[in-house]
């Protein structure tokens, strides 16, 4: 039933209107759509441009005011569907919501925008909770029918919908904020300091500063699409061998997280190091980590070993550790 009602609303407000429709004619279409939601004009539930007293001398006339019983439910601002929504249209709606002390308002034109101005929000202006396009069988549209139909118009259902929408909005804002922090120059400086602290147990601080001066730390967005086509397994092996011979010895930890590995190593003070060679052989030795401290780095400690240093592991024919 909600799906059928939403599809009828799409027909009334999108599919069956001319591009040059006037705002007055479109207003009548909106009233028809409200009837689909079971609101009745003859019962006084749909008030079209009511002249309402605000204070002693002022009056306002919103496009449509919806009432349930003797209580105002929500207000609607209507704009021709050929007009792009803009802040001026929204401010008109916000003004009516504030003066009528209504939590919910709808801006209807090329789409439906649902605004909220109650106590749950943490900003001054009303919040845009949802934008609903006139697409048949659309899940957002079907949910709109459930929320704003007369028979199912319920404060608790609206509150639940509002909290869910606000949570999504807040997560988007937090995501954006955190991303900016991580990509900031200040955070890059903190990373540089963390790298220095990681290697201070094994290298001289001046040497680390010298190395870091020749390196650039950059955090950039990942590419969503691969720039190159996929390669065969044999090609990948070739690429890996080339990479391995470039100076970085592949080291795999178990457990794979360096922080978790370090936590366990500080407890047991013992680990096994298995070295694999290109000729197919391997050698396992015990790591007595009694001198390993909280400030030590696992990978830095391993790569500082004479046989694992750059140039040396290649000569020894080591493939991975």
C-alpha positions, 0 to 999 in steps of 0.5 A: 500500500505505501508503495502504491501511494508513493508511485501515485505521488510520483505520477502527480508531482513529476510524471504527469506535469508540464515543464511550464506548470505554474506554481498555483497549478503545482500547488493543486497537484501537491494538495492532490498528493496530500489527499493520497496521504489521506489528509482531508481539506474539508476536515480542516487538515489541509489549510492553503495559505492560511492567514495566521497572527504572529504577535499583535500585528504581524501575519504570515501565510505559509503555502500549506499548513497540515493539522491533525485534530487541533494540533499543527503537524507540519508546514509546506513550502511549494516551488515550481519543479523547474526551479532549482532549490536554493537557500532563499526557498529554504529560509522561507520555510525555516521562517514559517517553522520557527514562527509556528513552532513546528519541528518538521517542514517540507520543501516540495518542488523538483523533489521533497526536502524534509527539514527538522527544527527540534531539540535533537539537533545541535545547530542553529538552523533547521537540519535537512534530514532527507532529499527524496526524488520522485522515483517510483518504488523508491525506498526513501519515498515509501518511507516518506509515505509511512511517516507523513500519511495521516493514519501513520503520522506518529511522533515516536516514528518521526523521532526514530527517523530523525535520530537515524538521519542525524546520526548519518549527518554527524558521521559524515561531519566526523569523517570529514573532520578526521580526514582533514586532521590526518592530512594536516601538516601538524599531524605529519609532524607528529608522524615524523616524531613517532617514526623517530621514537620508533628507531631511537633504540637502534639508531642515533637521533641525529642519523634519524633526523638526517634520514627524515630530512631526505624523506617526504611524508604524504597522506593522500586519498586512495584511488578508487579505480585501478590505473592499470589492468590486472596482471597475471600471477607470474607477472606479479611474482616477477614484480615482487622479485624486482621489488624485493631486490630493491632494498626492502626485505619482506618481513611477515609477522605472526600475529600480523599487527606489529603492535600486537606482536610487540605486546606479546614479545614484551611478555614472552621475551622470545620469538622464532625467526625463520629465514627463507632463501631463494634456493628453497631452503629455510633456517629457524633461529630463536630470538631472545628479546631480553633487551627489547623495550617498550620504545623499541620497534619490531621491524626496525630491530629486525632490519638492523641485524647484520644479515638483514641489512640492505645489500647484505640480505641480497648477497646471502640469497635471502628471499623473505623472513 
